[in-house]
């Protein structure tokens, strides 16, 4: 490690007891890799909605203001009382951010597995990726083909494995297809490509006509704008045609999940041969996997008695299905990295620019089509 710097910048998020959130850049010593670890020069890391949950959390981003800590840029934002209660477990602990990334292995432990990755471009999972360097176990690295641009490998884990996880979940649970919300996102476009390739019916729910056109241009058969007056009728007709009974909802708050299950029930009732005052006996599953809307989830009980609403998270899913299934999923991601699982970014920013007020407001808005990529070694 003699040719490497002694320290690297790391982005930290801290909730203070006095009701403030502080984001700051800190120079930390590089950690020498252990026997089965590697030290990676992180070259690209995306800002995913799941990252914002830690980065900003329950702070009021509208109160964000510029600060300086140890000569480096920082941001401070107020946290309302309800937010302090929600984040009580992390008060006083400065936490690193960034679920995934991509970089080059610049030092390796003594094990054959670690040594085999020396000099390789690898996709990374394991947190703390908004940093210039990251030391982590080899099992959290996925070797990419020689010549892979780190920007192409930065989003190898969260979105691709989530999309494949949705498909694996519906197969294991016996559903015929998927309803997906916020479907014009990077993840949604990946899921559309997977379902087209694998012959799995997919109903895409979006929030504008422009997003409808984006997915239609990519071959999607069913795309419905939830703001349209014909939304429920069109959705129900597609559910009658496909028999889909499972939805994955990125929105979380509001009434959309309930409306989807009501449409599933209406479709099931249309297929019934006899009336039942309890509704259909068709089981309907709504998985909430995101929180684009942090307001309460509203359920209007118009979908019978055979239903379930639950959360879906990638890490527990991978633990349930086991190493063999996850290994097959990872291999598919590598094989189709620049096709099925290609990600597109609207902005590339440095670690310092993450702490720019205008930039923070933009990436925290979570707008479909706005995808930010952090380049930790880029100059501000």
C-alpha positions in Angstrom: 0.0 0.0 0.0 3.1 2.3 -0.2 1.9 4.0 -3.4 -1.5 4.7 -2.0 -2.5 7.7 0.0 -2.7 7.4 3.7 -6.3 8.7 3.9 -9.4 8.9 1.7 -12.5 11.1 1.9 -15.7 9.5 3.3 -19.2 11.0 3.3 -20.9 10.7 6.8 -24.4 11.4 8.0 -24.9 12.3 11.7 -28.1 12.9 13.7 -27.3 15.2 16.6 -29.2 15.2 20.0 -30.2 18.8 19.5 -32.4 17.9 16.5 -30.0 18.4 13.6 -28.7 16.3 10.7 -25.2 16.9 9.6 -23.7 15.7 6.4 -19.9 16.0 6.1 -16.8 14.8 4.4 -14.1 13.3 6.6 -10.6 12.1 5.8 -10.2 8.6 7.2 -7.1 6.3 7.2 -7.2 3.5 4.6 -7.8 0.1 6.1 -5.3 -2.6 5.3 -7.2 -5.6 3.9 -7.3 -8.8 5.9 -6.6 -12.2 4.6 -9.9 -12.5 2.7 -10.5 -8.8 2.0 -9.6 -6.3 -0.7 -9.1 -2.6 -0.8 -11.0 -1.0 -3.7 -10.5 2.4 -5.2 -14.2 3.4 -5.6 -14.8 5.1 -8.9 -18.6 5.2 -9.1 -21.6 4.9 -6.8 -25.2 5.6 -7.5 -27.7 7.5 -5.3 -30.6 5.1 -4.9 -33.8 5.9 -3.0 -32.6 3.4 -0.3 -29.5 5.5 0.1 -31.5 8.7 0.7 -33.2 6.9 3.6 -29.9 7.0 5.4 -28.3 10.1 3.9 -31.3 12.4 4.6 -33.5 10.2 6.7 -36.4 12.1 8.4 -34.6 15.5 8.3 -36.4 18.4 6.7 -34.4 19.0 3.6 -36.0 22.4 3.0 -34.1 23.7 6.1 -30.7 22.5 4.7 -27.9 25.1 5.0 -24.2 25.2 4.3 -21.5 24.6 6.9 -17.8 23.8 7.1 -16.2 21.0 9.2 -12.4 20.7 9.4 -12.0 22.8 6.3 -14.3 20.6 4.2 -17.9 21.3 3.1 -20.9 20.2 5.2 -24.6 20.6 5.3 -26.9 20.9 8.3 -30.7 20.4 8.3 -33.3 20.5 11.0 -35.0 17.3 12.1 -38.6 17.6 13.4 -39.6 15.9 16.7 -41.3 13.0 14.8 -38.1 12.5 12.8 -36.0 12.4 15.9 -38.2 9.7 17.3 -37.9 7.7 14.1 -34.1 8.1 14.0 -33.5 7.7 17.8 -31.3 4.6 17.3 -28.7 6.5 15.3 -28.4 9.7 17.3 -24.7 10.6 17.9 -23.4 8.0 15.5 -21.7 9.3 12.3 -22.6 6.8 9.6 -21.2 6.1 6.2 -23.6 5.9 3.2 -23.9 4.2 -0.1 -25.2 0.7 -0.6 -23.3 -0.2 -3.8 -20.6 1.0 -6.2 -17.9 0.0 -8.5 -14.1 0.3 -8.6 -10.7 -1.2 -9.0 -9.0 -3.5 -6.5 -5.7 -1.8 -5.5 -4.6 -4.0 -2.6 -5.6 -7.6 -1.6 -5.3 -9.9 1.3 -3.3 -13.1 1.2 -6.1 -15.6 0.4 -6.2 -16.9 -3.2 -9.7 -15.4 -3.7 -8.5 -12.0 -2.6 -5.3 -12.2 -4.7 -7.3 -13.2 -7.8 -9.1 -9.9 -7.7 -6.0 -7.7 -7.6 -6.2 -5.1 -10.4 -9.7 -6.2 -11.3 -12.8 -4.0 -11.8 -15.4 -5.1 -9.3 -19.0 -4.3 -8.4 -19.4 -3.7 -4.7 -22.1 -4.3 -2.1 -21.9 -3.7 1.6 -22.4 0.0 2.4 -20.1 2.9 2.9 -19.6 3.4 -0.9 -19.7 7.2 -0.8 -16.0 7.1 -0.2 -12.7 7.2 -2.2 -11.6 3.8 -0.9 -13.4 0.9 0.6 -12.0 -2.3 2.3 -14.4 -5.2 2.3 -14.7 -9.0 2.1 -14.2 -10.7 -1.3 -17.7 -12.2 -1.2 -19.2 -8.7 -1.4 -17.3 -8.1 -4.7 -18.5 -9.2 -8.1 -15.7 -9.4 -10.7 -16.7 -7.7 -14.0 -15.3 -8.4 -17.4 -12.0 -6.7 -18.3 -12.6 -3.3 -19.8 -15.9 -2.6 -18.0 -16.5 1.1 -17.4 -17.0 1.5 -13.7 -20.0 3.7 -14.5 -21.6 0.6 -16.1 -20.8 -1.5 -13.1 -21.9 1.0 -10.4 -25.5 -0.3 -10.2 -24.9 -4.0 -10.5 -26.5 -5.0 -7.3 -29.5 -3.1 -5.9 -31.7 -2.5 -9.0 -30.7 -5.6 -11.0 -31.0 -8.1 -8.1 -34.2 -6.4 -6.9 -35.8 -6.7 -10.4 -34.7 -10.4 -10.6 -35.9 -10.9 -7.1 -39.4 -9.7 -8.0 -39.5 -12.3 -10.8 -38.2 -15.1 -8.6 -40.7 -14.2 -5.9 -43.8 -14.4 -8.2 -42.5 -17.7 -9.6 -42.1 -19.2 -6.1 -45.4 -18.0 -5.0 -47.3 -19.1 -8.0 -48.4 -15.8 -9.4 -48.9 -15.3 -13.1 -47.1 -11.9 -13.4 -46.4 -8.6 -11.8 -47.9 -5.1 -11.4 -45.1 -2.6 -10.8 -45.4 1.1 -9.7 -43.0 3.9 -10.5 -42.3 1.7 -13.5 -40.4 4.2 -15.6 -37.5 4.2 -13.1 -34.1 2.6 -13.9 -35.3 -0.4 -11.9 -38.7 -0.4 -13.7 -37.0 -0.4 -17.1 -34.8 -3.3 -16.1 -37.9 -5.2 -14.9 -39.6 -4.5 -18.2 -36.7 -5.9 -20.2 -36.5 -9.0 -18.0 -40.2 -9.7 -18.3 -40.2 -9.3 -22.1 -37.2 -11.7 -22.4 -38.7 -14.2 -20.0 -42.3 -14.0 -21.2 -43.7 -12.8 -17.9 -46.8 -10.6 -18.0 -46.0 -7.1 -16.5 -48.4 -4.2 -15.9 -46.4 -1.0 -15.6 -48.0 1.8 -13.5 -46.5 5.3 -14.0 -47.5 8.9 -13.3 -47.4 10.8 -16.6 -48.1 10.3 -20.3 -44.4 10.9 -21.0 -43.5 7.9 -18.8 -46.1 5.8 -20.7 -44.4 6.7 -24.0 -40.9 5.8 -22.6 -42.0 2.3 -21.6 -44.1 1.7 -24.7 -41.0 2.6 -26.8 -39.2 -0.2 -25.0 -41.8 -2.8 -25.9 -44.0 -2.7 -22.8 -47.5 -4.0 -23.5 -49.3 -2.7 -20.5 -48.5 0.8 -19.3 -51.1 2.9 -17.4 -50.9 6.5 -16.1 -52.3 6.5 -12.5 -53.4 10.1 -13.0 -55.6 9.3 -15.9 -59.4 9.2 -15.4 -59.5 5.8 -17.2 -56.8 4.3 -14.9 -58.9 1.9 -12.9 -60.9 0.7 -15.9 -57.8 0.1 -18.0 -55.9 -1.6 -15.1 -58.9 -3.9 -14.3 -59.2 -4.9 -18.0 -55.5 -5.8 -18.1 -55.8 -7.8 -14.9 -58.7 -9.7 -16.3 -56.6 -10.5 -19.3 -53.4 -11.5 -17.4 -54.8 -12.9 -14.1 -52.0 -11.1 -12.3 -52.4 -11.1 -8.5 -49.1 -9.7 -7.2 -47.9 -6.1 -7.1 -44.6 -4.5 -6.1 -45.1 -0.9 -5.0 -42.3 1.6 -4.9 -44.6 4.5 -3.7 -45.6 3.2 -0.3 -47.8 6.0 0.9 -51.2 7.0 -0.3 -53.9 5.0 -1.9 -52.3 3.5 -5.0 -51.5 0.1 -3.5 -55.1 -0.2 -2.3 -56.4 0.8 -5.8 -54.3 -1.9 -7.4 -55.7 -4.6 -5.1 -59.2 -3.3 -5.6 -58.7 -3.7 -9.4 -57.3 -7.2 -8.8 -60.5 -8.0 -6.9 -62.7 -6.5 -9.6 -60.9 -8.7 -12.1 -61.3 -11.8 -10.0 -65.0 -11.1 -9.4 -65.5 -10.9 -13.2 -64.1 -14.4 -13.4 -66.4 -15.8 -10.7 -69.3 -18.1 -11.6 -71.2 -17.6 -8.4 -71.7 -14.5 -6.2 -70.2 -14.4 -2.7 -70.8 -11.7 -0.2 -67.2 -12.2 1.0 -65.8 -11.3 -2.4 -63.6 -13.6 -4.5 -61.4 -16.3 -3.1 -58.5 -15.1 -5.2 -55.5 -14.3 -3.1 -54.0 -10.8 -3.8 -50.5 -9.8 -2.7 -49.2 -6.3 -2.4 -45.5 -5.9 -1.6 -44.3 -2.4 -0.6 -40.6 -2.1 -1.3 -40.1 1.7 -1.5 -41.1 4.9 0.1 -41.3 7.6 -2.6 -44.4 8.8 -0.7 -43.7 8.9 3.0 -47.3 9.6 3.9 -49.5 6.9 5.6 -50.4 3.9 3.5 -54.2 4.0 3.0 -56.2 0.8 2.5 -59.8 1.0 1.5 -61.3 -2.4 2.1 -62.7 -3.1 -1.3 -60.7 -6.2 -2.2 -62.4 -9.1 -0.4 -60.8 -11.1 2.4 -58.0 -13.0 0.6 -55.1 -10.6 0.5 -51.9 -9.6 2.2 -49.8 -6.4 2.4 -46.2 -6.8 3.4 -42.8 -5.4 2.9 -40.1 -6.7 0.5 -36.4 -6.1 1.0 -33.5 -7.4 -1.1 -31.2 -8.6 1.6 -33.8 -10.8 3.4 -34.9 -12.2 0.1 -31.4 -13.2 -0.8 -31.0 -14.9 2.5 -34.2 -16.9 2.0 -33.5 -18.1 -1.5 -29.9 -19.1 -0.8 -26.5 -18.9 -2.4 -27.2 -21.0 -5.5 -30.1 -18.9 -6.6 -28.3 -15.6 -5.8 -25.3 -16.9 -7.7 -27.4 -17.5 -10.8 -28.9 -14.0 -10.5 -25.5 -12.4 -10.2 -24.2 -14.3 -13.2 -27.1 -13.1 -15.3 -26.4 -9.5 -14.3 -22.8 -9.8 -15.4 -23.7 -11.5 -18.7 -26.4 -8.8 -19.5 -24.7 -5.8 -17.9 -24.9 -3.5 -20.9 -28.3 -4.7 -22.2 -30.9 -5.9 -19.7 -29.3 -4.3 -16.7 -28.0 -1.1 -18.2 -28.4 2.0 -16.0 -28.6 5.6 -17.2 -27.6 8.6 -15.2 -28.7 12.2 -15.7 -26.0 13.7 -13.5 -22.4 12.8 -12.4 -21.2 14.6 -9.3 -18.2 14.5 -6.9 -18.4 13.8 -3.2 -18.1 17.5 -2.6 -21.0 18.2 -4.9 -23.2 15.8 -2.9 -23.0 18.6 -0.3 -24.1 21.4 -2.6 -27.5 22.7 -1.5 -29.1 22.9 -4.9 -27.8 19.5 -5.9 -29.1 18.0 -2.6 -32.6 19.4 -3.2 -32.5 17.9 -6.8 -31.4 14.4 -5.9 -33.6 14.3 -2.8 -36.7 15.1 -5.0 -36.5 11.5 -6.3 -37.8 12.4 -9.8 -38.2 9.6 -12.3 -35.5 10.2 -14.9 -33.2 12.0 -12.5 -30.5 9.5 -11.5 -27.3 10.8 -9.8 -24.0 9.0 -10.0 -21.2 9.9 -7.5 -17.6 9.8 -8.8 -15.6 9.9 -5.6 -12.3 10.9 -7.3 -13.9 13.6 -9.5 -12.9 17.2 -8.7 -15.8 19.4 -7.6 
